[in-house]
Amino acid sequence: MGKGDKRSRRGKINRGTYGNRRPHHRRKGSGKEQ
């Protein structure tokens, strides 16, 4: 449930990976996603 958790959105952001928890398309919010 933190930066080290690859199943969570926060962990995916930390690792720079994408998945169901962190889709590649952005809607709105921070401009980190492409």
PQR file with spaces between the fields and no chain letter, atoms N, CA, C, O and H, PARSE charges and radii, in Angstrom:
ATOM       1  N    MET     1       0.814   -1.200    0.000 -0.4000 1.5000
ATOM       2  CA   MET     1       0.000    0.000    0.000 -0.0000 2.0000
ATOM       3  C    MET     1       0.851    1.255    0.000  0.5500 1.7000
ATOM       4  O    MET     1       0.389    2.319    0.410 -0.5500 1.4000
ATOM       5  N    GLY     2       2.057    1.144   -0.444 -0.4000 1.5000
ATOM       6  CA   GLY     2       2.930    2.314   -0.445 -0.0000 2.0000
ATOM       7  C    GLY     2       3.714    2.379   -1.734  0.5500 1.7000
ATOM       8  O    GLY     2       3.331    1.786   -2.743 -0.5500 1.4000
ATOM       9  H    GLY     2       2.433    0.279   -0.777  0.4000 1.0000
ATOM      10  N    LYS     3       4.804    3.097   -1.692 -0.4000 1.5000
ATOM      11  CA   LYS     3       5.614    3.265   -2.890 -0.0000 2.0000
ATOM      12  C    LYS     3       6.208    1.955   -3.365  0.5500 1.7000
ATOM      13  O    LYS     3       6.460    1.790   -4.558 -0.5500 1.4000
ATOM      14  H    LYS     3       5.115    3.579   -0.873  0.4000 1.0000
ATOM      15  N    GLY     4       6.436    1.026   -2.458 -0.4000 1.5000
ATOM      16  CA   GLY     4       7.055   -0.239   -2.847 -0.0000 2.0000
ATOM      17  C    GLY     4       6.063   -1.274   -3.337  0.5500 1.7000
ATOM      18  O    GLY     4       6.462   -2.342   -3.800 -0.5500 1.4000
ATOM      19  H    GLY     4       6.231    1.161   -1.488  0.4000 1.0000
ATOM      20  N    ASP     5       4.770   -0.974   -3.243 -0.4000 1.5000
ATOM      21  CA   ASP     5       3.752   -1.956   -3.620 -0.0000 2.0000
ATOM      22  C    ASP     5       3.455   -1.848   -5.106  0.5500 1.7000
ATOM      23  O    ASP     5       2.887   -0.856   -5.562 -0.5500 1.4000
ATOM      24  H    ASP     5       4.446   -0.106   -2.867  0.4000 1.0000
ATOM      25  N    LYS     6       3.841   -2.874   -5.862 -0.4000 1.5000
ATOM      26  CA   LYS     6       3.658   -2.787   -7.309 -0.0000 2.0000
ATOM      27  C    LYS     6       2.209   -2.944   -7.725  0.5500 1.7000
ATOM      28  O    LYS     6       1.876   -2.709   -8.886 -0.5500 1.4000
ATOM      29  H    LYS     6       4.302   -3.680   -5.492  0.4000 1.0000
ATOM      30  N    ARG     7       1.327   -3.341   -6.789 -0.4000 1.5000
ATOM      31  CA   ARG     7      -0.086   -3.487   -7.143 -0.0000 2.0000
ATOM      32  C    ARG     7      -0.845   -2.182   -6.982  0.5500 1.7000
ATOM      33  O    ARG     7      -1.963   -2.051   -7.480 -0.5500 1.4000
ATOM      34  H    ARG     7       1.598   -3.531   -5.846  0.4000 1.0000
ATOM      35  N    SER     8      -0.253   -1.216   -6.293 -0.4000 1.5000
ATOM      36  CA   SER     8      -0.984    0.016   -6.027 -0.0000 2.0000
ATOM      37  C    SER     8      -0.614    1.088   -7.040  0.5500 1.7000
ATOM      38  O    SER     8       0.428    1.020   -7.692 -0.5500 1.4000
ATOM      39  H    SER     8       0.656   -1.323   -5.888  0.4000 1.0000
ATOM      40  N    ARG     9      -1.486    2.074   -7.156 -0.4000 1.5000
ATOM      41  CA   ARG     9      -1.249    3.174   -8.083 -0.0000 2.0000
ATOM      42  C    ARG     9       0.012    3.921   -7.699  0.5500 1.7000
ATOM      43  O    ARG     9       0.807    4.296   -8.561 -0.5500 1.4000
ATOM      44  H    ARG     9      -2.333    2.129   -6.627  0.4000 1.0000
ATOM      45  N    ARG    10       0.197    4.138   -6.408 -0.4000 1.5000
ATOM      46  CA   ARG    10       1.363    4.885   -5.917 -0.0000 2.0000
ATOM      47  C    ARG    10       2.647    4.133   -6.272  0.5500 1.7000
ATOM      48  O    ARG    10       3.643    4.738   -6.668 -0.5500 1.4000
ATOM      49  H    ARG    10      -0.449    3.833   -5.707  0.4000 1.0000
ATOM      50  N    GLY    11       2.610    2.808   -6.124 -0.4000 1.5000
ATOM      51  CA   GLY    11       3.794    2.014   -6.443 -0.0000 2.0000
ATOM      52  C    GLY    11       4.103    2.029   -7.930  0.5500 1.7000
ATOM      53  O    GLY    11       5.267    2.020   -8.330 -0.5500 1.4000
ATOM      54  H    GLY    11       1.801    2.316   -5.803  0.4000 1.0000
ATOM      55  N    LYS    12       3.055    2.052   -8.749 -0.4000 1.5000
ATOM      56  CA   LYS    12       3.270    2.086  -10.189 -0.0000 2.0000
ATOM      57  C    LYS    12       3.873    3.415  -10.617  0.5500 1.7000
ATOM      58  O    LYS    12       4.736    3.459  -11.494 -0.5500 1.4000
ATOM      59  H    LYS    12       2.109    2.060   -8.424  0.4000 1.0000
ATOM      60  N    ILE    13       3.418    4.492  -10.000 -0.4000 1.5000
ATOM      61  CA   ILE    13       3.998    5.799  -10.296 -0.0000 2.0000
ATOM      62  C    ILE    13       5.470    5.796   -9.891  0.5500 1.7000
ATOM      63  O    ILE    13       6.321    6.321  -10.610 -0.5500 1.4000
ATOM      64  H    ILE    13       2.717    4.456   -9.288  0.4000 1.0000
ATOM      65  N    ASN    14       5.760    5.207   -8.746 -0.4000 1.5000
ATOM      66  CA   ASN    14       7.135    5.180   -8.254 -0.0000 2.0000
ATOM      67  C    ASN    14       8.034    4.353   -9.164  0.5500 1.7000
ATOM      68  O    ASN    14       9.193    4.705   -9.385 -0.5500 1.4000
ATOM      69  H    ASN    14       5.069    4.781   -8.162  0.4000 1.0000
ATOM      70  N    ARG    15       7.494    3.242   -9.696 -0.4000 1.5000
ATOM      71  CA   ARG    15       8.285    2.374  -10.565 -0.0000 2.0000
ATOM      72  C    ARG    15       8.253    2.815  -12.018  0.5500 1.7000
ATOM      73  O    ARG    15       9.057    2.352  -12.828 -0.5500 1.4000
ATOM      74  H    ARG    15       6.553    2.956   -9.516  0.4000 1.0000
ATOM      75  N    GLY    16       7.321    3.716  -12.357 -0.4000 1.5000
ATOM      76  CA   GLY    16       7.210    4.176  -13.736 -0.0000 2.0000
ATOM      77  C    GLY    16       6.506    3.178  -14.629  0.5500 1.7000
ATOM      78  O    GLY    16       6.715    3.181  -15.842 -0.5500 1.4000
ATOM      79  H    GLY    16       6.668    4.092  -11.699  0.4000 1.0000
ATOM      80  N    THR    17       5.666    2.315  -14.050 -0.4000 1.5000
ATOM      81  CA   THR    17       4.936    1.335  -14.843 -0.0000 2.0000
ATOM      82  C    THR    17       3.450    1.668  -14.849  0.5500 1.7000
ATOM      83  O    THR    17       2.978    2.513  -14.087 -0.5500 1.4000
ATOM      84  H    THR    17       5.495    2.313  -13.064  0.4000 1.0000
ATOM      85  N    TYR    18       2.730    0.983  -15.726 -0.4000 1.5000
ATOM      86  CA   TYR    18       1.300    1.222  -15.860 -0.0000 2.0000
ATOM      87  C    TYR    18       0.552   -0.084  -15.703  0.5500 1.7000
ATOM      88  O    TYR    18       1.146   -1.162  -15.729 -0.5500 1.4000
ATOM      89  H    TYR    18       3.113    0.297  -16.345  0.4000 1.0000
ATOM      90  N    GLY    19      -0.762    0.022  -15.538 -0.4000 1.5000
ATOM      91  CA   GLY    19      -1.575   -1.186  -15.390 -0.0000 2.0000
ATOM      92  C    GLY    19      -3.019   -0.794  -15.146  0.5500 1.7000
ATOM      93  O    GLY    19      -3.421    0.336  -15.419 -0.5500 1.4000
ATOM      94  H    GLY    19      -1.244    0.898  -15.517  0.4000 1.0000
ATOM      95  N    ASN    20      -3.804   -1.744  -14.624 -0.4000 1.5000
ATOM      96  CA   ASN    20      -5.215   -1.476  -14.373 -0.0000 2.0000
ATOM      97  C    ASN    20      -5.398   -0.367  -13.349  0.5500 1.7000
ATOM      98  O    ASN    20      -6.336    0.424  -13.443 -0.5500 1.4000
ATOM      99  H    ASN    20      -3.477   -2.662  -14.402  0.4000 1.0000
ATOM     100  N    ARG    21      -4.511   -0.311  -12.384 -0.4000 1.5000
ATOM     101  CA   ARG    21      -4.624    0.701  -11.336 -0.0000 2.0000
ATOM     102  C    ARG    21      -4.161    2.062  -11.822  0.5500 1.7000
ATOM     103  O    ARG    21      -4.503    3.090  -11.239 -0.5500 1.4000
ATOM     104  H    ARG    21      -3.748   -0.954  -12.309  0.4000 1.0000
ATOM     105  N    ARG    22      -3.376    2.061  -12.901 -0.4000 1.5000
ATOM     106  CA   ARG    22      -2.828    3.325  -13.397 -0.0000 2.0000
ATOM     107  C    ARG    22      -2.843    3.304  -14.921  0.5500 1.7000
ATOM     108  O    ARG    22      -1.830    2.993  -15.548 -0.5500 1.4000
ATOM     109  H    ARG    22      -3.099    1.225  -13.375  0.4000 1.0000
ATOM     110  N    PRO    23      -3.982    3.632  -15.517 -0.5600 1.5000
ATOM     111  CA   PRO    23      -4.103    3.603  -16.977  0.2800 2.0000
ATOM     112  C    PRO    23      -3.142    4.586  -17.632  0.5500 1.7000
ATOM     113  O    PRO    23      -2.736    5.576  -17.023 -0.5500 1.4000
ATOM     114  N    HIS    24      -2.783    4.301  -18.879 -0.4000 1.5000
ATOM     115  CA   HIS    24      -1.790    5.113  -19.568 -0.0000 2.0000
ATOM     116  C    HIS    24      -2.366    6.436  -20.043  0.5500 1.7000
ATOM     117  O    HIS    24      -1.639    7.421  -20.173 -0.5500 1.4000
ATOM     118  H    HIS    24      -3.112    3.497  -19.374  0.4000 1.0000
ATOM     119  N    HIS    25      -3.674    6.465  -20.304 -0.4000 1.5000
ATOM     120  CA   HIS    25      -4.288    7.713  -20.757 -0.0000 2.0000
ATOM     121  C    HIS    25      -4.632    8.572  -19.558  0.5500 1.7000
ATOM     122  O    HIS    25      -5.048    8.057  -18.520 -0.5500 1.4000
ATOM     123  H    HIS    25      -4.264    5.665  -20.199  0.4000 1.0000
ATOM     124  N    ARG    26      -4.465    9.854  -19.691 -0.4000 1.5000
ATOM     125  CA   ARG    26      -4.740   10.756  -18.579 -0.0000 2.0000
ATOM     126  C    ARG    26      -6.094   11.407  -18.757  0.5500 1.7000
ATOM     127  O    ARG    26      -6.553   11.599  -19.883 -0.5500 1.4000
ATOM     128  H    ARG    26      -4.127   10.272  -20.534  0.4000 1.0000
ATOM     129  N    ARG    27      -6.718   11.739  -17.681 -0.4000 1.5000
ATOM     130  CA   ARG    27      -7.977   12.479  -17.745 -0.0000 2.0000
ATOM     131  C    ARG    27      -7.705   13.913  -17.348  0.5500 1.7000
ATOM     132  O    ARG    27      -7.620   14.793  -18.205 -0.5500 1.4000
ATOM     133  H    ARG    27      -6.345   11.583  -16.766  0.4000 1.0000
ATOM     134  N    LYS    28      -7.570   14.150  -16.074 -0.4000 1.5000
ATOM     135  CA   LYS    28      -7.119   15.444  -15.613 -0.0000 2.0000
ATOM     136  C    LYS    28      -6.452   15.304  -14.268  0.5500 1.7000
ATOM     137  O    LYS    28      -6.561   14.271  -13.609 -0.5500 1.4000
ATOM     138  H    LYS    28      -7.638   13.435  -15.378  0.4000 1.0000
ATOM     139  N    GLY    29      -5.761   16.348  -13.867 -0.4000 1.5000
ATOM     140  CA   GLY    29      -5.001   16.242  -12.628 -0.0000 2.0000
ATOM     141  C    GLY    29      -3.573   16.660  -12.879  0.5500 1.7000
ATOM     142  O    GLY    29      -3.325   17.589  -13.648 -0.5500 1.4000
ATOM     143  H    GLY    29      -5.672   17.187  -14.402  0.4000 1.0000
ATOM     144  N    SER    30      -2.638   15.997  -12.248 -0.4000 1.5000
ATOM     145  CA   SER    30      -1.236   16.353  -12.423 -0.0000 2.0000
ATOM     146  C    SER    30      -0.774   15.951  -13.819  0.5500 1.7000
ATOM     147  O    SER    30      -1.271   14.979  -14.386 -0.5500 1.4000
ATOM     148  H    SER    30      -2.840   15.243  -11.623  0.4000 1.0000
ATOM     149  N    GLY    31       0.151   16.679  -14.354 -0.4000 1.5000
ATOM     150  CA   GLY    31       0.595   16.432  -15.725 -0.0000 2.0000
ATOM     151  C    GLY    31       1.653   15.362  -15.838  0.5500 1.7000
ATOM     152  O    GLY    31       2.375   15.307  -16.834 -0.5500 1.4000
ATOM     153  H    GLY    31       0.554   17.469  -13.893  0.4000 1.0000
ATOM     154  N    LYS    32       1.760   14.499  -14.823 -0.4000 1.5000
ATOM     155  CA   LYS    32       2.793   13.470  -14.878 -0.0000 2.0000
ATOM     156  C    LYS    32       2.462   12.396  -15.908  0.5500 1.7000
ATOM     157  O    LYS    32       3.341   11.937  -16.638 -0.5500 1.4000
ATOM     158  H    LYS    32       1.173   14.544  -14.014  0.4000 1.0000
ATOM     159  N    GLU    33       1.197   11.999  -15.966 -0.4000 1.5000
ATOM     160  CA   GLU    33       0.801   10.987  -16.938 -0.0000 2.0000
ATOM     161  C    GLU    33       0.790   11.576  -18.337  0.5500 1.7000
ATOM     162  O    GLU    33       0.618   12.780  -18.525 -0.5500 1.4000
ATOM     163  H    GLU    33       0.483   12.372  -15.373  0.4000 1.0000
ATOM     164  N    GLN    34       0.976   10.697  -19.313 -0.4000 1.5000
ATOM     165  CA   GLN    34       1.024   11.182  -20.686 -0.0000 2.0000
ATOM     166  C    GLN    34      -0.329   11.027  -21.340  0.5500 1.7000
ATOM     167  O    GLN    34      -0.495   11.381  -22.507 -0.5500 1.4000
ATOM     168  H    GLN    34       1.116    9.719  -19.160  0.4000 1.0000
